[in-house]
Amino acid sequence: MSNKMLEIRWHGRGGQGVVLASRFMASSAIRENLYFQAFPFFGPERLGAPVVAFTRISNEPINLHCAIEEPDVVVVLDPSLLGVVKVTQNLKASGTSVVNHAGIPQDLKNGTQRRVFAVDADRISREELGRVMPNTPMVGALVKAVGLIGLESVFSEFEEQFSQRFKPELIRQNLNAIRRAYEEVREV
């Protein structure tokens, strides 16, 4: 990464861990000696309502303090938003979408040079965590799609951040979910 800032916009629904995933991805960047920002966009959010969060990662200090208007990457945690919210609005023409989708969301390309990655994060989280919680698998898919942060840095950050809050079994389950999404994500 040379003098480049990666701007990521996250879309999901209240209760899916969108803000937590945004912050966790950003804090993993410090393990790669990168600078970061992560912040949510707050409105009248409630459980199940559309939520937006932002992440910036750079190899230089970040002096911007505003919402991301033209992201390099869009991450969609809830595929039902694809027909409701314009998730790719203002996504750079050469941008990347990483979508929690069991099928192939080809309509996200819209005739552009955009890269689109899909992974069934709902299935992975159900199988690994025993419930649908797509945030940690989507971090794994994003890491693979973007290639900016190493998977081991993500694992180390997760263990450090959550070892005091979660039991070891839940830590292991989340790390498995991250690894599986990293391995299973596919470019459309």
C-alpha positions in Angstrom: 0.0 0.0 0.0 1.8 3.2 -1.1 0.3 6.5 0.0 -3.2 5.1 -0.4 -6.2 5.2 1.9 -8.8 2.4 1.7 -12.3 3.6 2.5 -14.9 0.9 3.4 -18.6 1.4 3.8 -20.5 -1.4 5.7 -24.2 -2.1 5.3 -26.3 -4.3 7.5 -29.2 -4.3 9.9 -29.3 -3.4 13.6 -28.3 -6.4 15.7 -26.0 -7.9 13.0 -22.8 -6.4 14.5 -22.1 -4.0 11.6 -20.5 -1.4 13.8 -18.5 -4.0 15.7 -17.2 -5.5 12.5 -16.2 -2.1 11.2 -14.3 -1.3 14.4 -12.7 -4.7 14.6 -11.4 -4.6 11.0 -10.0 -1.2 11.6 -8.2 -2.1 14.8 -6.7 -5.2 13.1 -4.9 -2.7 10.9 -2.6 -1.6 13.7 -1.0 -5.0 13.7 0.1 -4.2 10.1 1.5 -0.8 11.2 -1.4 1.0 9.4 -3.5 3.9 10.6 -7.3 3.5 10.9 -10.6 5.0 11.7 -14.0 3.4 12.3 -17.3 5.0 13.0 -21.0 4.4 12.6 -23.6 6.6 10.9 -26.4 7.0 13.5 -30.0 7.7 12.7 -33.1 6.3 14.3 -31.6 2.8 14.3 -33.4 -0.1 15.9 -33.1 -3.8 15.8 -33.5 -4.8 12.1 -33.3 -1.3 10.7 -30.6 -0.6 8.0 -27.3 0.5 9.6 -24.2 2.0 8.0 -20.7 2.1 9.4 -17.4 3.3 7.9 -13.7 2.2 8.1 -10.6 3.9 6.8 -7.2 2.3 6.6 -4.1 4.1 5.5 -0.3 3.9 5.7 -0.3 7.6 6.6 -2.1 9.5 9.4 -5.8 10.0 8.5 -7.0 13.6 8.8 -10.4 13.2 7.4 -13.3 13.3 9.8 -16.4 12.8 7.7 -18.6 10.1 6.3 -17.2 8.1 3.3 -19.0 9.4 0.2 -17.1 7.4 -2.5 -15.9 4.1 -0.9 -13.3 1.8 -2.4 -15.1 -1.2 -0.9 -18.7 -1.9 0.1 -19.5 -4.7 2.6 -23.1 -6.0 2.8 -23.9 -8.1 5.8 -27.6 -8.6 4.9 -28.5 -9.6 1.4 -32.1 -8.4 1.8 -30.7 -4.8 1.7 -29.7 -5.3 -2.0 -33.3 -4.5 -3.1 -34.0 -1.9 -0.5 -30.8 0.2 -0.1 -28.5 1.5 -2.9 -25.5 -0.2 -1.4 -23.3 0.5 -4.3 -24.2 4.2 -4.6 -21.1 6.2 -5.3 -18.9 3.1 -5.1 -15.8 3.9 -7.2 -16.0 2.4 -10.7 -13.0 0.2 -9.9 -14.4 -0.6 -6.4 -15.1 -3.9 -4.7 -18.3 -5.3 -3.2 -18.2 -8.1 -0.6 -21.6 -9.5 -0.1 -23.2 -12.0 2.3 -25.1 -13.9 -0.4 -25.8 -17.6 -0.9 -26.1 -17.1 -4.7 -24.4 -14.9 -7.2 -25.2 -11.2 -7.0 -24.1 -10.4 -10.5 -26.3 -7.3 -10.7 -23.8 -5.5 -8.5 -21.3 -5.2 -11.3 -23.7 -3.0 -13.3 -21.5 -3.0 -16.4 -18.5 -1.6 -14.5 -15.0 -2.9 -13.7 -16.1 -3.5 -10.1 -15.0 -6.7 -8.4 -17.8 -8.5 -6.6 -17.2 -11.2 -3.9 -19.9 -13.4 -2.4 -19.8 -15.7 0.6 -22.7 -17.3 2.5 -21.9 -15.8 5.9 -25.3 -16.7 7.3 -24.6 -20.4 6.7 -21.1 -20.2 8.0 -22.2 -18.4 11.2 -25.1 -20.8 11.7 -22.8 -23.8 11.4 -19.9 -22.3 13.5 -21.7 -20.2 16.0 -25.1 -21.9 16.2 -26.9 -18.7 15.1 -27.0 -16.2 12.3 -24.4 -13.5 13.1 -22.7 -12.6 9.8 -20.3 -9.9 11.1 -17.2 -12.1 11.9 -17.4 -14.2 8.7 -17.7 -11.0 6.6 -14.5 -9.7 8.1 -12.8 -12.9 6.9 -14.3 -12.5 3.4 -13.2 -8.8 3.3 -9.7 -9.7 4.3 -9.4 -12.1 1.5 -11.1 -9.8 -1.1 -8.9 -6.8 -0.3 -5.7 -8.5 0.8 -4.6 -5.5 2.9 -4.4 -7.1 6.3 -3.1 -10.6 7.0 -5.4 -13.3 8.5 -3.1 -13.9 11.4 -3.3 -10.2 12.4 -7.1 -10.5 12.4 -6.9 -13.6 14.6 -4.5 -12.0 17.0 -6.6 -8.9 17.3 -9.8 -10.9 17.8 -8.2 -13.0 20.6 -6.9 -9.9 22.3 -10.1 -7.8 22.0 -12.5 -10.5 23.0 -10.7 -13.0 25.3 -11.9 -11.1 28.4 -15.5 -10.9 27.2 -16.0 -14.4 25.5 -15.4 -17.9 26.7 -12.5 -19.7 24.8 -15.1 -21.9 23.0 -16.8 -18.8 21.5 -13.4 -17.3 20.5 -12.6 -20.5 18.7 -16.0 -20.6 17.0 -15.6 -17.0 15.7 -12.0 -17.7 14.5 -13.3 -20.7 12.6 -16.1 -18.6 11.1 -13.5 -15.9 10.0 -11.2 -18.6 8.5 -14.1 -20.4 6.7 -15.3 -17.2 5.1 -11.8 -16.3 4.1 -11.5 -19.7 2.4 -15.0 -19.8 0.9 -15.5 -16.3 -0.5 -15.5 -16.3 -4.3 -15.2 -13.5 -6.8 -18.3 -13.4 -9.1 
